[in-house]
């Protein structure tokens, strides 16, 4: 039997530059920014071929969320009492235990170690942990089901 993998450390592969400087809940669709890849984390050719894709999936850290604000149980999304109390894992809120965000955004261009994007809902100086090409075959293969409150919450998000 193989031994379990050893400990690992997550390292930011890049950082968001531009776009918004403050976290806001809505209207992210037209926000343009850059992801500047860090030479100490990836090689200069790490993004080669990425320009062939229209969208990327970005994993990032909500690094400005104070640990004392993290939610581990239930709450009303956006503190709106009209929406049900649901567990933090039933929300996409930034106040989650590991403070990780995942976003699919449009890739506008690749210039060496700089990825130009639109619709990334992360603010300036946010650490980026990973970038993956968005591949249709990873989209859900069956119809997506979600409660009405999340559709209402997301109405103006993009």
N, C-alpha and C positions, 0 to 999 in steps of 0.2 A: 504494500500500500504506500502510495506517495505521501510524503509529509505535506502538511498544509503550507500554503505560501507564507513567507515571512512578512513582517510588518512593512507597510509602505507609507509614503507621505504624498499627499496631493500637492502638486506644484502648479501655480497659475501658468498657463501656456501663453497668456496674453492679458491685455487690459483694454477696456472700452475707452475710446477717446471721442469726445464730442457728443452730440445728441443732447439729452437733458442732463441737468446738473442736480435736479431734485426728483425724488420718487413721486410720481403722480399716478392716479388710478386709471385714467382713460386717455384716449386719443394717441395711441402709440403708432398707428399705421403709417404715418408719413415721416416719422422721426428717422433721420439718417445719422449714422455714426460710423466709426471705424473700430475694428478689433486689431490692435497692434500686437503681433506675436513677439514673444521674448526670445532672443537668441540663446539665452541660458537654458531654455526649456525645450525648444525645437530647433531643428536645423534650418538653414536658409531656404531649403527646397521643400519644406514640410507641406506647403500649400499647393505644390505643383499638381495640376489637373483639377483642382477645386473649381476653377473658373468654368468648367463644363457644366456645373450644377446651377440651377436657378435659386435654390434655397439651401440654407444650412441650419442645423440644429446646434444651439449653443448652450452649454452648461456653465453657469456662473454662480458666484457667491453673493448673497445679500450681505455684504461685509459691513454695512453701516447699521444693520439691525442690532441693537443692544441685546446681549444674552438675557437680560431681565425682562425683555418684551416677548421672548419666544413663547409660543403657545404649545402645550403638549396635549391638551384635551379638546373640549368643545368651545365654540364661540359663534356668535352671529357673524357671517361674512361681512366685512367692511363695517362691523358694529351696527348693522342695519337690523333693527328688531322685526322688520317685516319679513326678513328671510329667516329660515329655521336655524337653530343652533345645530351645527354639525362639527364633527371632529376635524382637526387641522389637516388630516390626511385626505379629507373629502373637499379640500379647498386648494387653491393654487397660491395662497397668501405667502408673503415674504416672511411672516413671523413663524415659520416652521422650525422644527428642532435642529436640522442641520443647515438651515438657511441657504439651501440650494435652489436656484432657478433654472428652468429649462425653457427655451424659446426657439421657435422656428421662425426664421426671418429670411427676407429676400437678400440674395448675394448680388450686389451691384458690380463688384469688380474685385480683382486680386492684383495687387501691385507689390510683388516680393513678399514682405512680411506684414503687409497691411491688407486687411479684408474690409471692403466698404460694404455696409449693410443698410437695409431699411426695415423698420418694424421690429427692431430688437428692443425689448422692454427692460433694458438695463441702463443705469445712469453712468455718466462720465466717471472714469477711474475704477469701475467695477472689475474685479479680477475674473478672468475667463479661465475655467478649468479644462474645457474641451470644446472642440468644434468637429462636427461630423457632417458629411453631405446628407441632405435630406433625400431619402430614397422612397419613392412611392410604395414599393413593396413592403416597407415597414409600417405604412399607414394601416389602420384597422381593416381587417378583412370582412368584418360584419358591420351592420349598422351600429352607429354610436348612440347610446342612450344617456340622457342626462336630465336632472330635475329642472323644472321651469325657472327656479330662482337663479341658477347659474347662467341661463340664457339672458335673463334680465340684467344680471350683473355685467355680463360681457357685451351687452348691446352697444356701448360706446367705447369699448376697450381699444379696438383698432381704429 
